[in-house]
Amino acid sequence: MLSLAWKFIRFDRAKSFGIITAIVISIFLIGQQLSLLFFLMGLMGNLVNNADIQDNDIWIIESQSNNVNAINSIDQRNVQEIGSLDFVEKAIPVILAPAQATFMNGKTAAVTIVGAPAPEFRMGPSSAKIDSGRIENLMQPYSLSAEYFNARTWETELFLNKPIEINGKAAKVGLITRNAQAFGASFMYASLENARILGNFPRDQVSLLVCRLKPGMDKQEFIRMVGKNFPHLRAWDPKKLKNSTVKEILISSNMGMSFGTLVIFAMISGFFIIGLTLYSSALDRIKDYGTLKAIGAKKGYVNKLIVAQAFLYAAIGYIIAMVLIIGFKFGVANSGLNIELNIPFLLFLLVLTMVISIGGSLFAVRKISKLEPASVF
């Protein structure tokens, strides 16, 4: 069956080229847009991704926000109040201080200083995202991190101990991260004390609390207890807070609608271009299909022959599209776009390719299934 389908494909090379081109363009655009969307969604939740999260961790923020990147500060006294509870092992204060970084060439950039107590640095960055330097360097006075891929945006060169200004105060780069970017303002990690000083953050306030629960304490019960006894606060499982943050940003920015529309139009256009081209090709070969029926081929066999051609088109188009997507991944890697091509995503694109191609072939199947052998002679 496949060998005969391949002969049909080779016979009409012009239309075969058009069908494969349509598949490649459609799947490449879908893969490119979805991979970019997933990358941006990762940036939206990078405050959580970069942190050292344990299974018994709970994050507490003010009650009005569902987006961890945009929260109001809370009273410093909540650290002692919640930390003194019997089922809390430790309450860790965290500061998120918006600031302005100024470089030696006069360029400025909006940054967010992420401050956490040293030497644990529970908010990160993780060792996997350290490009140069050591996390202990952030314990030095007026020291903070900088992101490797922000150098191009900031139009400056980054190196260890590079002098910079934060809100007009002298500071230095003690650590360079890689792929620890943020969505919007850039993260600069620091110790809690450095973050307070450089970010001009009030000493009687913090941004959020990281609570490490004692073994045996149910997380959901603790979340309900915080909501009941501290109405101005809200406790979150960190992963759920990350998902909520991504959802809030996608809705408020209409980014999900924008990417979704592009993907849907790529699917629809690919489906109809492939379908109509296969339909046209079937009309050109209608005598061949009629001859197959006349010599005894059943309707099911002829239909399977058309579907087999669609399958081969999909396989060829998918392979070419994957080569282009992988090339895109490595082509943008140096600019800080960390595109992930995991197995589930690649399988999704494969299934989508088959659906578009084989689904489009149904136009031709419907036409040929009604064909009477005598009508072509």
C-alpha positions as CSV (number, residue, x, y, z in Angstrom):
1,M,0.0,0.0,0.0
2,L,2.7,2.5,1.0
3,S,4.8,1.7,-2.0
4,L,1.9,2.3,-4.4
5,A,1.1,5.5,-2.5
6,W,4.7,6.6,-2.9
7,K,4.4,6.1,-6.7
8,F,1.4,8.3,-6.8
9,I,3.3,11.0,-4.9
10,R,6.3,10.8,-7.2
11,F,4.1,11.0,-10.3
12,D,2.6,14.4,-9.5
13,R,5.7,16.1,-8.0
14,A,4.4,19.7,-8.3
15,K,1.3,19.1,-6.2
16,S,3.3,16.8,-3.8
17,F,5.8,19.7,-3.3
18,G,2.9,22.1,-2.6
19,I,1.3,19.7,0.0
20,I,4.6,19.1,1.8
21,T,5.4,22.8,1.8
22,A,2.0,23.6,3.3
23,I,2.6,21.0,6.0
24,V,6.1,22.3,6.8
25,I,4.9,25.9,7.0
26,S,1.9,25.1,9.1
27,I,3.7,22.8,11.6
28,F,6.7,25.1,11.9
29,L,4.5,28.1,12.7
30,I,2.5,26.1,15.2
31,G,5.7,24.7,16.9
32,Q,7.4,28.1,16.9
33,Q,4.5,30.0,18.4
34,L,3.8,27.4,21.0
35,S,7.4,27.0,22.0
36,L,7.7,30.8,22.4
37,L,4.5,30.9,24.4
38,F,5.8,28.2,26.7
39,F,9.1,30.1,27.1
40,L,7.3,33.3,28.1
41,M,5.1,31.3,30.5
42,G,8.3,30.0,32.1
43,L,9.5,33.6,32.5
44,M,6.2,34.6,34.2
45,G,6.7,31.9,36.8
46,N,10.5,32.2,37.1
47,L,10.3,33.6,40.6
48,V,9.0,30.2,41.7
49,N,11.2,28.2,39.2
50,N,14.4,29.8,40.5
51,A,13.6,29.2,44.2
52,D,14.6,26.2,46.4
53,I,11.2,24.7,46.9
54,Q,10.5,21.8,49.2
55,D,7.4,19.6,49.4
56,N,6.4,21.2,52.8
57,D,6.9,24.8,51.7
58,I,4.0,27.3,51.7
59,W,4.3,30.9,50.4
60,I,2.3,33.6,52.1
61,I,1.5,36.9,50.3
62,E,-1.1,39.7,50.8
63,S,-4.6,38.5,50.1
64,Q,-5.5,40.8,47.2
65,S,-3.1,39.5,44.5
66,N,-3.0,36.3,42.5
67,N,0.2,37.3,40.7
68,V,3.4,36.8,42.7
69,N,5.2,39.3,40.4
70,A,2.8,42.1,41.5
71,I,2.2,42.0,45.2
72,N,1.9,44.5,48.0
73,S,4.2,44.4,51.0
74,I,3.1,43.0,54.4
75,D,4.0,43.8,57.9
76,Q,7.3,42.5,59.2
77,R,5.6,41.4,62.4
78,N,3.8,38.6,60.5
79,V,7.2,36.9,60.2
80,Q,7.4,36.4,64.0
81,E,3.6,35.7,64.4
82,I,3.5,32.9,61.8
83,G,7.0,31.6,62.6
84,S,5.9,31.1,66.3
85,L,3.1,28.7,65.3
86,D,3.7,25.1,66.6
87,F,3.5,23.5,63.1
88,V,5.8,26.0,61.4
89,E,9.4,24.9,61.3
90,K,10.7,28.2,60.0
91,A,9.3,31.5,58.5
92,I,11.6,33.1,56.0
93,P,11.1,36.7,54.9
94,V,11.6,37.7,51.3
95,I,11.9,41.1,49.7
96,L,10.9,42.0,46.1
97,A,12.2,45.6,45.6
98,P,11.7,47.4,42.3
99,A,14.8,49.5,41.5
100,Q,16.8,51.2,38.8
101,A,20.2,49.9,37.8
102,T,22.7,52.4,36.3
103,F,25.8,51.2,34.4
104,M,29.2,52.8,33.8
105,N,28.2,53.8,30.3
106,G,25.2,55.7,31.6
107,K,22.6,53.1,30.5
108,T,19.8,52.4,33.0
109,A,17.4,49.4,33.4
110,A,14.4,48.6,35.6
111,V,15.2,45.6,37.8
112,T,13.6,43.7,40.7
113,I,15.9,42.9,43.6
114,V,15.0,39.5,45.1
115,G,16.3,39.4,48.7
116,A,16.3,36.4,51.0
117,P,18.3,35.6,54.1
118,A,21.9,34.3,53.7
119,P,23.4,31.8,53.5
120,E,20.4,29.7,52.5
121,F,19.1,32.0,49.7
122,R,15.8,30.1,49.5
123,M,14.6,32.2,46.6
124,G,17.6,31.3,44.5
125,P,19.2,31.4,42.1
126,S,19.7,27.6,41.9
127,S,23.2,26.2,41.2
128,A,22.0,25.0,37.8
129,K,21.4,28.7,36.8
130,I,24.7,30.1,37.9
131,D,26.9,31.0,35.0
132,S,29.9,32.4,36.9
133,G,30.7,33.2,40.5
134,R,29.5,31.6,43.7
135,I,26.3,32.1,45.6
136,E,28.3,33.0,48.7
137,N,29.5,36.2,46.8
138,L,26.0,37.6,47.4
139,M,26.8,37.8,51.1
140,Q,29.4,40.5,50.5
141,P,28.2,44.1,51.1
142,Y,26.3,45.7,48.3
143,S,26.6,42.6,46.1
144,L,23.9,41.2,43.9
145,S,23.5,39.0,40.8
146,A,22.9,39.9,37.1
147,E,21.5,37.9,34.3
148,Y,23.9,36.9,31.4
149,F,21.3,37.4,28.7
150,N,20.3,40.9,29.9
151,A,23.7,42.2,28.9
152,R,22.6,42.8,25.3
153,T,19.3,44.5,26.4
154,W,21.2,46.7,28.8
155,E,23.9,47.4,26.2
156,T,26.7,46.7,28.6
157,E,29.2,44.0,29.4
158,L,28.7,41.9,32.5
159,F,31.6,40.4,34.5
160,L,32.2,39.6,38.2
161,N,32.8,42.5,40.5
162,K,31.5,44.9,37.8
163,P,30.6,48.2,39.5
164,I,27.1,49.4,39.1
165,E,24.6,51.7,40.8
166,I,21.3,50.6,42.2
167,N,19.0,53.5,43.1
168,G,22.0,55.8,43.1
169,K,23.9,53.6,45.6
170,A,27.3,52.0,44.7
171,A,27.0,48.2,44.2
172,K,28.8,45.4,42.3
173,V,27.9,42.2,40.4
174,G,28.9,39.3,42.6
175,L,27.2,36.6,40.6
176,I,26.1,36.1,37.0
177,T,23.1,33.9,36.3
178,R,22.0,32.2,33.0
179,N,18.3,31.6,32.1
180,A,17.0,33.1,35.4
181,Q,15.3,35.9,33.5
182,A,12.0,37.5,34.5
183,F,8.9,38.5,32.6
184,G,9.2,42.3,32.5
185,A,11.8,43.7,34.9
186,S,15.0,41.7,35.4
187,F,15.7,39.7,38.6
188,M,18.8,40.7,40.6
189,Y,19.3,38.3,43.6
190,A,20.8,39.6,46.8
191,S,20.9,38.9,50.5
192,L,18.0,40.2,52.6
193,E,20.1,43.1,54.0
194,N,21.5,44.1,50.7
195,A,18.1,44.1,49.1
196,R,16.7,46.4,51.9
197,I,19.6,48.9,51.5
198,L,19.8,48.9,47.7
199,G,16.1,48.7,47.1
200,N,15.2,51.4,49.7
201,F,12.8,48.8,51.2
202,P,11.2,49.7,54.5
203,R,12.5,47.7,57.5
204,D,9.1,47.1,58.9
205,Q,7.8,45.4,55.8
206,V,8.5,42.3,53.7
207,S,7.1,41.1,50.4
208,L,6.3,37.5,51.1
209,L,6.9,34.7,53.6
210,V,8.3,31.3,52.8
211,C,7.0,28.9,55.5
212,R,8.6,25.5,56.0
213,L,6.1,23.3,57.7
214,K,7.0,20.6,60.3
215,P,6.6,17.0,59.2
216,G,3.0,15.7,59.4
217,M,1.4,19.1,59.0
218,D,-1.2,19.0,56.2
219,K,-0.6,21.8,53.7
220,Q,-4.3,22.4,52.9
221,E,-5.2,22.6,56.5
222,F,-2.4,25.2,57.1
223,I,-3.6,27.2,54.1
224,R,-7.2,27.3,55.5
225,M,-5.9,28.2,58.9
226,V,-4.0,31.2,57.5
227,G,-7.0,32.4,55.6
228,K,-9.2,32.2,58.7
229,N,-6.8,33.8,61.2
230,F,-5.0,36.2,59.0
231,P,-7.6,37.7,56.6
232,H,-5.2,40.2,55.1
233,L,-2.9,37.3,54.1
234,R,-3.2,34.3,51.7
235,A,-1.2,31.1,51.8
236,W,-0.3,29.3,48.6
237,D,1.2,26.1,47.4
238,P,4.2,27.6,45.4
239,K,3.3,25.6,42.3
240,K,-0.3,26.8,42.4
241,L,0.8,30.3,42.9
242,K,3.0,30.0,39.8
243,N,0.1,28.7,37.8
244,S,-2.1,31.5,39.0
245,T,0.6,34.1,38.1
246,V,0.9,32.7,34.6
247,K,-2.9,32.7,34.2
248,E,-3.3,36.3,35.4
249,I,-0.6,37.6,33.1
250,L,-2.0,35.7,30.0
251,I,-5.5,37.1,30.7
252,S,-4.5,40.6,31.4
253,S,-2.1,40.9,28.5
254,N,-4.2,39.0,26.0
255,M,-1.0,37.1,25.2
256,G,-2.8,33.8,25.3
257,M,-5.4,35.0,22.8
258,S,-2.8,36.4,20.5
259,F,-0.7,33.2,20.3
260,G,-3.8,31.0,20.3
261,T,-5.2,32.8,17.3
262,L,-2.0,32.4,15.3
263,V,-1.9,28.7,16.1
264,I,-5.6,28.2,15.2
265,F,-5.2,30.0,11.9
266,A,-2.1,28.0,11.0
267,M,-4.0,24.8,11.7
268,I,-7.1,25.9,9.6
269,S,-5.0,27.2,6.7
270,G,-2.9,24.1,6.6
271,F,-5.9,21.8,6.8
272,F,-7.7,23.4,3.8
273,I,-4.6,24.0,1.7
274,I,-3.6,20.3,2.1
275,G,-7.2,19.1,1.6
276,L,-7.8,21.2,-1.5
277,T,-4.5,20.2,-3.1
278,L,-5.1,16.5,-2.4
279,Y,-8.6,17.0,-3.9
280,S,-7.1,18.6,-7.0
281,S,-4.5,15.8,-7.3
282,A,-7.2,13.2,-7.0
283,L,-9.2,14.8,-9.8
284,D,-6.0,14.8,-12.0
285,R,-5.6,11.0,-11.3
286,I,-9.3,10.1,-11.4
287,K,-8.8,7.8,-14.3
288,D,-6.2,5.8,-12.3
289,Y,-8.5,5.5,-9.4
290,G,-11.3,4.4,-11.7
291,T,-9.1,1.9,-13.3
292,L,-8.2,0.4,-9.9
293,K,-11.9,0.0,-9.1
294,A,-12.6,-1.4,-12.6
295,I,-10.0,-4.2,-12.1
296,G,-11.5,-5.2,-8.8
297,A,-10.1,-2.8,-6.1
298,K,-12.7,-2.2,-3.4
299,K,-13.8,1.2,-2.3
300,G,-12.0,0.7,1.0
301,Y,-8.7,-0.1,-0.7
302,V,-8.8,3.1,-2.8
303,N,-9.7,5.2,0.2
304,K,-6.8,3.7,2.2
305,L,-4.5,4.5,-0.8
306,I,-5.4,8.2,-0.6
307,V,-5.0,8.2,3.2
308,A,-1.6,6.4,2.8
309,Q,-0.5,9.3,0.6
310,A,-1.6,11.7,3.2
311,F,0.3,9.7,5.8
312,L,3.5,9.9,3.8
313,Y,3.1,13.6,3.1
314,A,2.6,14.1,6.9
315,A,5.7,12.1,7.7
316,I,7.9,13.9,5.3
317,G,6.5,17.3,6.2
318,Y,6.9,16.6,9.9
319,I,10.6,15.6,9.6
320,I,11.4,18.8,7.6
321,A,9.4,21.0,10.1
322,M,11.3,19.4,13.0
323,V,14.6,20.2,11.4
324,L,13.6,23.8,11.0
325,I,12.2,24.0,14.6
326,I,15.4,22.5,16.0
327,G,17.4,25.0,13.9
328,F,15.2,27.8,15.3
329,K,15.9,26.6,18.9
330,F,19.7,26.7,18.4
331,G,19.5,29.9,16.4
332,V,17.8,31.9,19.2
333,A,19.7,30.2,22.1
334,N,22.4,32.9,22.2
335,S,19.8,35.6,22.6
336,G,18.4,34.1,25.8
337,L,15.4,32.3,24.3
338,N,15.6,29.0,26.0
339,I,13.3,26.9,23.8
340,E,12.4,23.5,25.2
341,L,11.5,20.7,22.8
342,N,10.4,17.8,25.1
343,I,9.0,14.5,24.0
344,P,5.3,15.3,24.8
345,F,5.5,18.5,22.8
346,L,7.1,16.7,19.8
347,L,4.5,13.9,20.0
348,F,1.8,16.6,20.1
349,L,3.1,18.1,16.9
350,L,3.4,14.7,15.3
351,V,-0.3,13.9,16.1
352,L,-1.3,17.4,14.9
353,T,0.5,16.9,11.6
354,M,-1.3,13.6,11.0
355,V,-4.6,15.1,11.9
356,I,-4.1,18.0,9.5
357,S,-2.8,15.9,6.7
358,I,-5.1,12.9,7.0
359,G,-8.1,15.1,7.8
360,G,-7.4,17.1,4.7
361,S,-7.4,14.0,2.6
362,L,-11.0,13.3,3.4
363,F,-12.0,15.8,0.7
364,A,-10.4,13.5,-1.9
365,V,-11.7,10.4,-0.2
366,R,-15.2,11.6,-0.4
367,K,-14.9,12.4,-4.1
368,I,-13.2,9.1,-5.1
369,S,-15.6,7.0,-3.0
370,K,-18.5,8.2,-5.1
371,L,-16.6,7.4,-8.4
372,E,-18.2,4.9,-10.7
373,P,-15.5,2.9,-12.7
374,A,-17.5,3.1,-15.9
375,S,-17.6,6.9,-15.8
376,V,-13.9,7.3,-16.5
377,F,-13.9,5.3,-19.7
